[in-house]
Amino acid sequence: MISLQPDIPRVDAARAERAVIALDRALGGSKVLSAREARARCEAYARDESETAPQVPDGVVLATDSDDVVTCLRICEQHEVPVTPRGGGSGRTGGAVPVAGGVVLALEGMRGIKEIAREDLLVVVEPGVVLGDMMKAVEAEGLFYPVDPSSLGYCAVGGNVAENAGGPSAFKYGVTREYVLGCEAVLMGGTRLRAGRRTVKGVTGYDVVATMVGSEGTLAVFTELTLRLLPKPTAVRTLVALFSAVAHAGKCVSEIVARGLQPRCLELVDDGALVALRANGAAIDERASALLLIEIDGVGDLDPLLEQIGDACVSAGAIDVVVAQDEAQRARLWSARRELSPAVRRLCKSKLSEDVVVPRSKVAELLAACDRIRDEEQVRMLAYGHAGDGNLHVNFLWDHDDDLPRVDRAIERMFHATLALGGTLSGEHGIGVLKAPYLPLEQSPELIALQRRIKDAFDPKGLLNPGKIFLPGGAPHRAC
Ligand SMILES: Cc1cc2nc3c(=O)[nH]c(=O)nc-3n(C[C@H](O)[C@H](O)[C@H](O)COP(=O)(O)OP(=O)(O)OC[C@H]3O[C@@H](n4cnc5c(N)ncnc54)[C@H](O)[C@@H]3O)c2cc1C
């Protein structure tokens, strides 16, 4: 069952207020907002970019350095008050929504880029730096950070690490985890840890950094991140292949992979998503029912690779292949792609965007399963996303609350179809609140219990971002 309004008890209001007063005394009024005195400002921290029902926190700490984070986590643990870390608030699964009330720890004020080390190919940043700003800063030094979620203009690096974010270029470059070398993190209670390294290699002890990456703010709060960089590619080419049927586009993805070609991005837009693009002003050939946005990069002459990719598109049935001729055309294509999610949002009253992944060879089968589910459940569905990784954003759209049971059934059927194809429930958005009820569809009770024990080791009182990933109180899922 979709969990838009999770059943998580709110912390006792009087206890939360005592904690907020203690935080105010320790940090000063300019860094602490209290819902009693500044409710409107606290409301800005009640939601993220998901359909999770907003919850206004009892207080907000506006951290400007790691000492503030230590103080916040120490005082909140003393008062047994939950803390929800927050970066840019662009999460898709309710991770930054303070579902149990308590304190939101806002890291947007920690935006420093502390070091760009050209010889060591790394950057050291504070967690609140906006990803796009960090990318520009390293590119100015001839370096490259390749993980590029479509939200790069407003998501924060700490949020990316907490969600193990991906993006269009994951096809070639992988996801955030591959770039996190080390971090400073603070545990609930205020213990500061340094984990990881600045070196390329390093196998000392357990890989605690990898455990924290993707832990959705439930294990520790990142206060500094050391990220691996690459030399900046000197050439980039972008093309669009149009197809008369989404099945042909799906086949093209497999064709490109099977030929051993490695574009950096291989993005699919299906017919439903094309409706949103066209409504948003994009002029797309009316014959097209699907498109692939493909980008290649490297050093030197990319024409031979461009030609090979064009060939693969044509043999998969492309009706047209258009190559961007200059930077302005390329920017227009990417701007349309980045605007796709808000454009879909405007098509209906409510939408949920899932981000399932299947093995690359199964993309066409997943799309066919979605078609079947859409027809049988009579639900408005569309798909777009990182087809090269097998990672599709399947969107469910509805206008009336009484559509919800059918949407719910369609989502669960789509999850079952994904798992039957050897896939996984989330490629990049995480589990958060919205997908917590579905975790047991994919993971065994033993694996979930092991993860809960890891959570207990980091946060024995369960105060850091409660209600996320696991259903509260070890409640069994109806599928178990
Ligand atoms: C239009 C749009 C497009 C998107 N495209 C992509 C995409 O292509 N790929 C992709 O992967 N995602 C995408 N996303 C989702 C989202 O942008 C990512 O999940 C992003 O990584 C979230 O970063 P944030 O700073 O906004 O995190 P928030 O939403 O603030 O928080 C996300 C989670 O991280 C935790 N957190 C935040 N900061 C810290 C910290 N310093 N320490 C510990 N935990 C922390 C929070 O508690 C929460 O659980 C998209 C979102 C939108 C709205």
The ligand as an ORCA input file, in Angstrom:
! r2SCAN-3c Opt
* xyz 0 1
  C      13.282     17.098    -10.918
  C      14.096     16.081    -10.150
  C      14.979     15.284    -10.835
  C      15.727     14.333    -10.144
  N      16.614     13.566    -10.851
  C      17.363     12.663    -10.202
  C      18.300     11.860    -10.922
  O      18.459     11.976    -12.130
  N      19.026     10.978    -10.208
  C      18.881     10.834     -8.857
  O      19.591     10.016     -8.261
  N      18.004     11.579     -8.160
  C      17.248     12.479     -8.787
  N      16.346     13.240     -8.090
  C      16.164     13.008     -6.639
  C      17.017     13.903     -5.705
  O      17.396     15.100     -6.347
  C      18.227     13.133     -5.213
  O      17.819     12.059     -4.387
  C      19.234     13.986     -4.433
  O      20.369     13.202     -4.191
  C      18.684     14.501     -3.115
  O      19.567     15.502     -2.634
  P      19.038     16.634     -1.640
  O      20.210     17.418     -1.198
  O      17.943     17.390     -2.231
  O      18.544     15.709     -0.438
  P      17.283     15.859      0.519
  O      16.016     15.677     -0.226
  O      17.424     17.059      1.356
  O      17.525     14.580      1.442
  C      17.534     13.293      0.880
  C      17.947     12.292      1.977
  O      19.299     12.520      2.339
  C      19.405     12.759      3.746
  N      20.473     13.760      3.890
  C      20.560     14.966      3.288
  N      21.731     15.557      3.634
  C      22.382     14.701      4.460
  C      23.627     14.728      5.159
  N      24.479     15.758      5.062
  N      23.971     13.664      5.933
  C      23.150     12.592      6.045
  N      21.958     12.522      5.401
  C      21.583     13.558      4.623
  C      18.026     13.223      4.167
  O      17.782     12.915      5.518
  C      17.135     12.418      3.240
  O      16.922     11.127      3.762
  C      15.584     14.195     -8.736
  C      14.695     15.026     -8.048
  C      13.952     15.963     -8.741
  C      13.015     16.851     -7.975
*
